[in-house]
Amino acid sequence: MCDNTTKITKTTKTTKTTKTTKTTKTTIQKKMINFLLFYMIKYVPDNPLPSPFTSSAKFNNIMSLNTPARRNASSNSNSNSNSNSNRRRNNYVKKEKHVINSDTPYPDSSISILQTEYTHTHPIIAENNSTLKSFIDVCRLDWAVLCSNKTRNAMILLDTYWNEIQYAIDWTALCGNPHAIFLIEKHLDHIQDRIDWSELCSNENIGLMLEKHWDKIQYNINWYNLCYNKDAISFINKYWNCIQDKIKWKYLCQNENIIILFDKYWLSIQNKIIWEYFCKNKFACPLIEKYWDQVKNSVVWTSLCENRYAMSLFEKHWDYIQTKINLRNLCSNPNAIQLITQNWSKFKPIIEDSSFWSNPEAIKLIELNWSNIKHLINWNYFCYNPNAIMLIDKYWNEVKSKINWKSLCANSNCIYILDKYWSQIRHNIDWEILCSNLNVCILLEKYWNDSIQSRIFWHDLCLNPNAIEFVDKYWDKLFNNIIWESISQNPNILILLERRTPQVEHRLHWTYISSNKNIFE
């Protein structure tokens, strides 16, 4: 391994051959040295590598950056040292004004401009400032999984080592990553045949790219995904006259940014609307209200009853609507409680089997009518309702025999009940579900003993984001129970990795760590 002061320069002439070796072993060794020199020459940097890689020791395995398959998450950390250098590249995207390509098949004269100015921008990379946390070893990262890491820094890191790792890219994950647009644009001419166009058309930052590179990508568009993409509405509106025959109406009707477009072209498109999906769109209600007389016979009431933003429409036209609405669907709508209260006699007969009981906003109504409706309660739904805990506590002696323990243990607010009546109910607890409850560690710390430890479902506890501090606090007791594959998927695993790096880094599954947003400073 050469010193930092030594520079290896690429030459086209081969060195003079040495004398014939005496053994096969010596020949093989020399071939290996030549092979390594080739890679060292190819990837030597002109300057020391930038932060976060301040130590050349982190690059002692250049071959690990060039493996075509995803590295095993639990691969050995002590791999052979082949090189301490990688190519340094300047990573930036020049900031350019938003200009439509002159080669676009759609002349400006046929373009309908949005009522509001299109101001979408995508991440601009001014410099290479991707900074891994000090305890993250870049050689352990899974480059394919890193493509799904939805952070700007992850994309900068991919760009930094693009030439070395591009064949290991997961193109589906990269194309769907909202922070990857600058990377795709930068290398577009060389990667068009690898792009997953369906995922790219779903990318929430694709808007500007559509207009800048339309001449290159227009024949690869997945119109189903593009019509559903909120960020594509400005483009669709701008080129409406030229692309309306490609529109997939089922998906466009579900797009939440559709209101300006539909209002603008209402007369020509109202017969193409798929009302089953449009009525579920939270921004459909102003248009339905505006064109009420024209569309009231087209509305799909089952769908509209699930729309949280339709209540003002229902109240205004109740006399017409009340015979058409789906009462069961309306019972599950969090914003429908006032309507249900005002028309209680209509709703009371159907609430027993509805999800009305899981509606957090329904608790006041339930409490007011407790004596009349308590026999109708669906306990599967009710025990899961986060606001039902106060009523369960209030009428504990009356309802404790009716509790659905699976639903209660999944309730984020159940800890109060479990703690208060612990001696009575500890044998009824569903520990598999409770271990996934974000607040379970409050109980574990208070009542921890060998009996409880034997009931823990370690897979679920290791996945629990709030359990990392508990695991760290009782490290010596819990170490042998940790399921490393599960805890590696925990979004807060870096807390443990930072505090106990030597103990855990070789046990963790780095495939999962690579997708963690918090690996960067």
C-alpha positions as CSV (number, residue, x, y, z in Angstrom):
1,M,0.0,0.0,0.0
2,C,1.5,3.3,-1.0
3,D,2.0,6.3,1.2
4,N,-0.2,9.4,0.9
5,T,2.8,11.3,-0.5
6,T,3.2,8.7,-3.3
7,K,1.3,9.2,-6.5
8,I,0.5,6.3,-8.8
9,T,0.3,7.4,-12.4
10,K,-1.3,5.5,-15.2
11,T,1.0,4.3,-18.0
12,T,0.3,2.7,-21.3
13,K,3.5,0.8,-21.5
14,T,3.9,-2.4,-19.6
15,T,6.9,-3.0,-17.4
16,K,9.6,-5.3,-18.4
17,T,9.0,-8.9,-17.5
18,T,11.0,-10.4,-14.7
19,K,12.9,-13.6,-14.8
20,T,11.0,-16.8,-15.0
21,T,9.6,-17.7,-11.5
22,K,10.6,-20.9,-9.9
23,T,7.2,-21.8,-8.6
24,T,3.5,-21.4,-9.6
25,K,2.8,-19.7,-6.3
26,T,5.1,-16.8,-7.1
27,T,3.5,-16.4,-10.6
28,I,0.0,-16.1,-9.1
29,Q,1.2,-13.6,-6.5
30,K,2.6,-11.4,-9.2
31,K,-0.6,-11.5,-11.2
32,M,-2.6,-10.5,-8.2
33,I,-0.2,-7.5,-7.6
34,N,-0.7,-6.4,-11.2
35,F,-4.4,-6.7,-10.9
36,L,-4.5,-4.6,-7.7
37,L,-2.2,-2.0,-9.3
38,F,-4.7,-1.7,-12.1
39,Y,-7.5,-0.8,-9.7
40,M,-5.3,1.5,-7.7
41,I,-4.2,3.4,-10.8
42,K,-7.8,3.7,-12.0
43,Y,-9.3,5.0,-8.8
44,V,-6.5,7.0,-7.3
45,P,-7.7,10.5,-6.2
46,D,-5.9,13.7,-7.0
47,N,-6.6,14.9,-3.5
48,P,-7.5,13.3,-0.1
49,L,-11.1,12.2,0.1
50,P,-13.6,14.7,1.5
51,S,-15.5,14.4,4.8
52,P,-17.0,12.1,6.0
53,F,-14.3,9.8,4.9
54,T,-11.3,11.4,6.7
55,S,-9.6,8.1,7.4
56,S,-8.2,6.1,4.5
57,A,-8.7,3.0,6.6
58,K,-12.3,3.1,5.7
59,F,-11.4,2.4,2.1
60,N,-9.3,-0.6,2.7
61,N,-11.6,-2.8,0.6
62,I,-12.2,-1.2,-2.9
63,M,-13.5,-4.5,-4.1
64,S,-16.4,-4.2,-1.7
65,L,-17.5,-1.1,-3.7
66,N,-17.4,-3.1,-6.9
67,T,-19.3,-6.2,-6.1
68,P,-22.1,-6.6,-8.6
69,A,-24.4,-8.4,-6.1
70,R,-25.8,-6.9,-2.9
71,R,-23.5,-7.6,-0.1
72,N,-24.7,-9.9,2.5
73,A,-25.8,-7.7,5.4
74,S,-23.8,-9.7,7.9
75,S,-20.6,-10.0,5.8
76,N,-17.2,-10.0,7.6
77,S,-15.8,-6.7,8.5
78,N,-12.2,-7.8,8.2
79,S,-11.9,-8.1,4.4
80,N,-8.5,-7.9,2.7
81,S,-7.0,-4.5,2.1
82,N,-6.8,-3.8,-1.6
83,S,-6.8,0.0,-1.8
84,N,-7.0,3.0,0.3
85,S,-8.3,5.3,-2.4
86,N,-11.3,6.1,-4.5
87,R,-11.9,8.7,-7.2
88,R,-12.9,12.1,-6.0
89,R,-15.3,13.9,-8.2
90,N,-16.7,17.4,-8.1
91,N,-20.5,17.0,-7.6
92,Y,-22.7,19.8,-8.5
93,V,-25.5,20.7,-10.7
94,K,-25.5,24.1,-12.3
95,K,-28.5,26.1,-11.4
96,E,-30.4,26.9,-14.6
97,K,-33.5,28.8,-15.4
98,H,-36.7,26.8,-16.0
99,V,-36.9,26.6,-19.8
100,I,-39.0,24.3,-22.0
101,N,-36.8,22.4,-24.5
102,S,-37.1,24.0,-28.0
103,D,-37.5,20.5,-29.5
104,T,-40.7,19.8,-27.7
105,P,-43.5,18.7,-30.0
106,Y,-46.0,21.0,-28.3
107,P,-45.8,24.6,-29.7
108,D,-46.2,27.4,-27.2
109,S,-49.2,28.7,-29.0
110,S,-51.2,25.6,-28.1
111,I,-50.2,25.6,-24.4
112,S,-52.7,26.5,-21.8
113,I,-51.0,28.2,-18.9
114,L,-51.8,27.4,-15.2
115,Q,-53.8,30.0,-13.3
116,T,-51.0,30.0,-10.7
117,E,-47.3,30.2,-11.6
118,Y,-45.5,27.0,-11.6
119,T,-42.8,27.2,-9.0
120,H,-41.6,23.6,-8.6
121,T,-37.9,23.1,-8.0
122,H,-35.9,20.0,-7.4
123,P,-32.8,19.6,-5.1
124,I,-29.8,21.6,-6.3
125,I,-26.4,20.2,-5.4
126,A,-23.9,23.0,-4.8
127,E,-21.1,20.9,-3.4
128,N,-20.4,17.5,-2.1
129,N,-21.5,17.8,1.5
130,S,-22.8,14.3,2.1
131,T,-21.6,13.5,5.6
132,L,-22.0,10.1,7.1
133,K,-22.0,9.9,10.9
134,S,-18.6,9.0,12.3
135,F,-19.6,5.5,13.4
136,I,-21.0,4.5,10.0
137,D,-18.5,2.5,7.9
138,V,-19.1,3.2,4.2
139,C,-17.7,-0.2,3.3
140,R,-20.6,-1.9,5.1
141,L,-23.3,0.0,3.2
142,D,-25.5,-1.8,0.7
143,W,-25.5,0.4,-2.4
144,A,-28.7,-1.0,-3.8
145,V,-30.6,-0.4,-0.6
146,L,-29.1,3.1,-0.3
147,C,-31.1,3.9,-3.5
148,S,-34.3,3.8,-1.4
149,N,-32.9,6.0,1.3
150,K,-35.0,9.1,0.9
151,T,-32.4,11.7,1.9
152,R,-30.5,14.2,-0.2
153,N,-27.3,13.1,1.3
154,A,-27.8,9.5,0.2
155,M,-28.1,10.6,-3.4
156,I,-24.9,12.7,-3.1
157,L,-23.1,9.7,-1.7
158,L,-24.3,7.6,-4.7
159,D,-23.1,10.4,-7.1
160,T,-19.7,10.5,-5.4
161,Y,-19.0,6.8,-6.2
162,W,-21.2,6.6,-9.3
163,N,-18.6,5.1,-11.7
164,E,-17.7,2.4,-9.2
165,I,-21.2,1.4,-8.0
166,Q,-23.6,2.2,-10.9
167,Y,-24.1,-1.4,-11.9
168,A,-25.2,-2.2,-8.3
169,I,-28.0,0.4,-8.4
170,D,-31.5,-0.7,-7.7
171,W,-33.1,1.3,-10.5
172,T,-36.7,0.8,-9.3
173,A,-35.8,2.2,-5.9
174,L,-33.7,5.1,-7.3
175,C,-36.4,6.2,-9.8
176,G,-39.0,6.3,-7.1
177,N,-36.8,8.3,-4.7
178,P,-37.9,12.0,-4.7
179,H,-34.3,13.1,-3.9
180,A,-32.8,11.3,-6.9
181,I,-34.1,13.5,-9.7
182,F,-30.9,15.5,-9.9
183,L,-28.9,12.3,-10.2
184,I,-31.1,10.8,-12.9
185,E,-31.0,14.1,-14.9
186,K,-27.2,14.3,-14.6
187,H,-26.7,10.8,-16.1
188,L,-29.8,10.7,-18.2
189,D,-28.0,10.2,-21.5
190,H,-26.3,7.1,-20.3
191,I,-29.0,5.4,-18.2
192,Q,-32.2,5.7,-20.2
193,D,-32.3,2.0,-20.9
194,R,-32.1,1.2,-17.2
195,I,-34.6,3.6,-15.9
196,D,-37.8,2.2,-14.3
197,W,-40.2,4.6,-16.1
198,S,-43.2,3.5,-14.0
199,E,-41.5,4.4,-10.8
200,L,-40.1,7.6,-12.3
201,C,-43.5,8.8,-13.3
202,S,-44.6,8.3,-9.7
203,N,-41.8,10.3,-8.4
204,E,-43.1,13.3,-6.4
205,N,-40.4,15.6,-7.8
206,I,-40.7,14.7,-11.5
207,G,-42.5,17.9,-12.6
208,L,-39.5,20.0,-13.7
209,M,-37.8,17.0,-15.3
210,L,-40.8,16.4,-17.5
211,E,-40.5,19.8,-19.1
212,K,-36.7,20.0,-19.4
213,H,-36.2,16.5,-20.9
214,W,-39.6,15.8,-22.6
215,D,-38.0,15.2,-26.0
216,K,-36.0,12.3,-24.4
217,I,-38.6,10.7,-22.2
218,Q,-41.9,11.3,-23.9
219,Y,-42.2,7.8,-25.4
220,N,-41.4,6.1,-22.1
221,I,-44.1,7.8,-20.0
222,N,-46.3,5.6,-17.9
223,W,-49.5,7.6,-18.1
224,Y,-51.3,5.7,-15.3
225,N,-48.7,6.7,-12.7
226,L,-48.2,10.2,-14.2
227,C,-51.9,11.0,-14.0
228,Y,-51.9,10.0,-10.3
229,N,-48.7,12.1,-9.5
230,K,-49.5,15.4,-7.8
231,D,-46.3,17.0,-9.1
232,A,-47.3,16.3,-12.7
233,I,-50.5,18.4,-12.8
234,S,-48.7,21.6,-13.8
235,F,-47.2,19.8,-16.8
236,I,-50.5,18.1,-17.7
237,N,-52.3,21.4,-17.5
238,K,-49.7,23.2,-19.6
239,Y,-49.8,20.6,-22.4
240,W,-53.4,19.7,-22.0
241,N,-54.4,20.3,-25.6
242,C,-51.7,17.9,-26.8
243,I,-51.9,15.1,-24.3
244,Q,-55.6,14.8,-23.2
245,D,-56.1,11.8,-25.4
246,K,-53.4,10.0,-23.3
247,I,-55.1,10.8,-19.9
248,K,-56.1,7.9,-17.7
249,W,-59.2,9.3,-16.0
250,K,-59.4,6.8,-13.2
251,Y,-56.1,7.9,-11.9
252,L,-56.4,11.6,-12.7
253,C,-59.6,11.7,-10.7
254,Q,-57.7,10.6,-7.6
255,N,-55.1,13.3,-8.0
256,E,-55.4,15.8,-5.2
257,N,-54.1,18.7,-7.2
258,I,-56.7,18.3,-9.9
259,I,-59.1,21.1,-8.9
260,I,-57.6,23.9,-11.1
261,L,-57.4,21.6,-14.1
262,F,-61.0,20.2,-13.8
263,D,-62.5,23.6,-13.1
264,K,-60.7,25.1,-16.2
265,Y,-61.9,22.4,-18.6
266,W,-65.1,21.3,-16.8
267,L,-67.4,21.6,-19.8
268,S,-65.3,19.3,-22.0
269,I,-64.3,16.7,-19.3
270,Q,-67.3,16.3,-17.0
271,N,-68.5,13.3,-19.0
272,K,-65.1,11.6,-18.7
273,I,-64.9,11.8,-14.9
274,I,-64.9,8.4,-13.0
275,W,-67.2,9.5,-10.2
276,E,-66.4,6.5,-7.9
277,Y,-62.8,7.8,-7.5
278,F,-63.5,11.5,-7.9
279,C,-65.9,11.5,-4.9
280,K,-63.1,10.2,-2.7
281,N,-60.8,13.0,-3.6
282,K,-60.7,15.5,-0.8
283,F,-60.6,18.5,-3.2
284,A,-63.5,17.3,-5.2
285,C,-66.1,18.8,-2.9
286,P,-65.7,22.5,-4.1
287,L,-66.3,21.4,-7.7
288,I,-69.3,19.2,-6.7
289,E,-70.7,22.2,-4.8
290,K,-70.1,24.6,-7.7
291,Y,-71.7,22.4,-10.3
292,W,-74.2,20.8,-8.0
293,D,-77.3,20.9,-10.3
294,Q,-75.3,19.3,-13.1
295,V,-73.6,16.5,-11.1
296,K,-75.8,15.5,-8.2
297,N,-77.2,12.6,-10.2
298,S,-73.7,11.4,-11.0
299,V,-72.3,11.4,-7.5
300,V,-71.3,8.0,-6.0
301,W,-72.6,8.4,-2.5
302,T,-70.8,5.5,-1.0
303,S,-67.5,7.1,-1.9
304,L,-68.5,10.6,-1.0
305,C,-69.6,9.5,2.5
306,E,-66.0,8.5,3.2
307,N,-64.7,11.9,2.2
308,R,-63.9,13.9,5.3
309,Y,-64.3,17.2,3.4
310,A,-67.9,16.6,2.3
311,M,-69.7,17.4,5.5
312,S,-70.6,21.0,4.6
313,L,-72.0,19.8,1.3
314,F,-74.1,17.2,3.2
315,E,-75.4,19.7,5.6
316,K,-76.3,22.2,2.9
317,H,-78.2,19.6,0.8
318,W,-79.3,17.2,3.5
319,D,-82.9,17.1,2.4
320,Y,-81.8,15.7,-1.0
321,I,-78.9,13.6,0.3
322,Q,-80.4,11.8,3.3
323,T,-82.1,9.2,1.2
324,K,-79.1,8.5,-0.9
325,I,-76.1,8.4,1.5
326,N,-74.5,5.2,2.9
327,L,-75.0,5.5,6.6
328,R,-72.4,2.8,7.5
329,N,-69.7,4.6,5.6
330,L,-70.7,7.9,7.1
331,C,-70.4,6.5,10.6
332,S,-66.7,6.0,10.1
333,N,-66.1,9.5,8.9
334,P,-64.4,11.5,11.7
335,N,-66.0,14.8,10.5
336,A,-69.6,13.3,10.4
337,I,-70.3,13.3,14.2
338,Q,-72.2,16.5,14.2
339,L,-74.4,15.2,11.4
340,I,-74.9,11.9,13.2
341,T,-75.8,13.7,16.4
342,Q,-78.4,15.8,14.6
343,N,-79.9,12.7,13.0
344,W,-79.3,10.2,15.7
345,S,-82.6,8.3,15.2
346,K,-81.5,7.4,11.6
347,F,-78.1,6.2,12.6
348,K,-78.8,4.3,15.9
349,P,-80.2,1.2,14.2
350,I,-77.1,0.6,12.1
351,I,-74.2,1.5,14.4
352,E,-73.7,-1.9,16.0
353,D,-71.6,-3.4,13.2
354,S,-70.1,-0.2,11.9
355,S,-66.7,1.3,12.5
356,F,-68.5,4.2,14.2
357,W,-67.1,2.7,17.4
358,S,-63.5,3.3,16.4
359,N,-64.2,6.9,15.4
360,P,-62.2,9.1,17.9
361,E,-64.7,12.0,17.5
362,A,-67.6,9.8,18.5
363,I,-66.7,9.4,22.2
364,K,-68.7,12.4,23.4
365,L,-71.8,11.2,21.6
366,I,-71.3,7.7,23.0
367,E,-71.0,9.0,26.5
368,L,-74.1,11.1,26.2
369,N,-76.1,8.1,25.1
370,W,-74.2,5.4,27.1
371,S,-77.2,3.9,28.8
372,N,-79.1,3.5,25.6
373,I,-76.4,2.2,23.3
374,K,-73.9,0.4,25.6
375,H,-75.5,-2.9,24.6
376,L,-74.8,-2.1,20.9
377,I,-71.0,-1.5,21.3
378,N,-68.7,-3.4,19.0
379,W,-65.9,-4.1,21.4
380,N,-63.4,-5.0,18.6
381,Y,-63.6,-1.4,17.3
382,F,-64.3,0.3,20.6
383,C,-61.2,-1.1,22.4
384,Y,-59.0,0.2,19.6
385,N,-60.4,3.7,19.8
386,P,-57.7,5.9,21.5
387,N,-60.3,8.2,23.0
388,A,-62.3,5.3,24.5
389,I,-59.9,4.7,27.4
390,M,-61.6,7.2,29.6
391,L,-65.0,5.5,29.2
392,I,-63.5,2.0,29.7
393,D,-62.0,3.3,32.9
394,K,-65.1,5.1,34.0
395,Y,-67.3,2.0,33.6
396,W,-64.5,-0.6,34.3
397,N,-66.5,-2.9,36.6
398,E,-69.3,-3.0,34.0
399,V,-67.2,-3.6,30.9
400,K,-64.1,-5.5,32.0
401,S,-65.6,-8.8,31.0
402,K,-66.3,-7.5,27.5
403,I,-62.8,-6.2,26.7
404,N,-61.2,-7.4,23.5
405,W,-57.6,-7.7,24.7
406,K,-56.0,-7.8,21.2
407,S,-57.6,-4.5,20.3
408,L,-56.9,-2.9,23.7
409,C,-53.2,-3.9,23.6
410,A,-52.9,-2.2,20.2
411,N,-54.5,1.0,21.6
412,S,-51.8,3.6,21.9
413,N,-53.4,4.9,25.1
414,C,-54.0,1.5,26.8
415,I,-51.0,1.8,29.2
416,Y,-53.1,3.8,31.6
417,I,-55.7,1.0,31.9
418,L,-53.1,-1.8,32.0
419,D,-51.1,0.0,34.7
420,K,-54.1,0.9,36.8
421,Y,-55.6,-2.6,36.8
422,W,-52.4,-4.6,36.4
423,S,-53.0,-7.1,39.2
424,Q,-56.4,-8.0,37.7
425,I,-55.6,-8.1,34.0
426,R,-51.9,-9.0,33.6
427,H,-52.8,-12.6,32.6
428,N,-55.1,-11.3,29.8
429,I,-52.5,-9.2,28.0
430,D,-51.7,-10.1,24.5
431,W,-47.9,-9.7,24.7
432,E,-47.3,-10.1,21.0
433,I,-49.4,-7.0,20.2
434,L,-48.4,-5.1,23.3
435,C,-44.7,-5.4,22.4
436,S,-45.4,-3.3,19.2
437,N,-47.2,-0.6,21.3
438,L,-45.1,2.5,21.3
439,N,-45.7,3.0,25.0
440,V,-45.0,-0.5,26.2
441,C,-41.6,0.3,27.8
442,I,-43.4,2.3,30.6
443,L,-44.9,-1.0,31.7
444,L,-41.8,-3.1,31.1
445,E,-39.7,-0.8,33.3
446,K,-42.2,-0.8,36.1
447,Y,-43.1,-4.5,36.2
448,W,-40.0,-6.2,34.7
449,N,-39.3,-9.7,36.1
450,D,-38.4,-13.1,34.8
451,S,-42.0,-14.0,34.2
452,I,-42.5,-11.0,31.9
453,Q,-39.2,-11.5,30.2
454,S,-40.3,-15.0,29.2
455,R,-43.5,-13.6,27.6
456,I,-41.8,-11.0,25.5
457,F,-42.0,-11.3,21.7
458,W,-38.5,-10.1,20.9
459,H,-39.1,-9.7,17.2
460,D,-41.9,-7.1,17.8
461,L,-40.0,-5.4,20.7
462,C,-36.8,-5.1,18.6
463,L,-38.9,-3.4,15.9
464,N,-40.5,-0.9,18.3
465,P,-38.9,2.5,17.8
466,N,-39.4,3.4,21.5
467,A,-37.7,0.3,22.8
468,I,-34.1,1.2,21.9
469,E,-33.5,3.2,25.1
470,F,-34.9,0.3,27.1
471,V,-32.7,-2.2,25.4
472,D,-29.7,0.1,26.0
473,K,-30.5,0.6,29.6
474,Y,-30.8,-3.1,30.3
475,W,-28.2,-4.2,27.8
476,D,-26.5,-6.9,30.0
477,K,-29.9,-8.5,30.7
478,L,-31.3,-8.3,27.3
479,F,-28.3,-8.9,25.0
480,N,-28.9,-12.6,24.5
481,N,-32.5,-12.0,23.5
482,I,-31.9,-9.4,20.8
483,I,-33.0,-10.4,17.3
484,W,-30.4,-8.6,15.3
485,E,-32.2,-8.7,11.9
486,S,-35.3,-7.1,13.6
487,I,-33.5,-4.5,15.6
488,S,-31.5,-3.5,12.4
489,Q,-34.8,-2.4,10.9
490,N,-35.6,-0.2,13.9
491,P,-35.5,3.5,12.8
492,N,-33.8,4.4,16.1
493,I,-31.1,1.7,15.9
494,L,-28.4,4.4,15.4
495,I,-28.7,5.4,19.0
496,L,-27.6,1.9,20.0
497,L,-25.0,1.8,17.2
498,E,-23.4,5.1,18.3
499,R,-23.2,4.1,22.0
500,R,-22.1,0.5,21.5
501,T,-20.3,0.5,18.2
502,P,-17.8,-2.2,18.9
503,Q,-20.4,-4.6,20.4
504,V,-23.1,-4.3,17.7
505,E,-21.6,-3.1,14.3
506,H,-20.6,-6.6,13.2
507,R,-24.0,-8.1,14.4
508,L,-26.3,-5.6,12.6
509,H,-27.7,-6.3,9.2
510,W,-26.3,-3.4,7.2
511,T,-28.9,-3.9,4.4
512,Y,-31.4,-2.3,6.7
513,I,-29.0,0.3,8.1
514,S,-28.4,1.5,4.6
515,S,-32.0,2.6,4.2
516,N,-32.0,4.5,7.5
517,K,-32.4,8.2,7.0
518,N,-30.4,9.0,10.1
519,I,-27.0,7.6,9.0
520,F,-26.1,11.1,7.8
521,E,-25.2,14.1,9.9
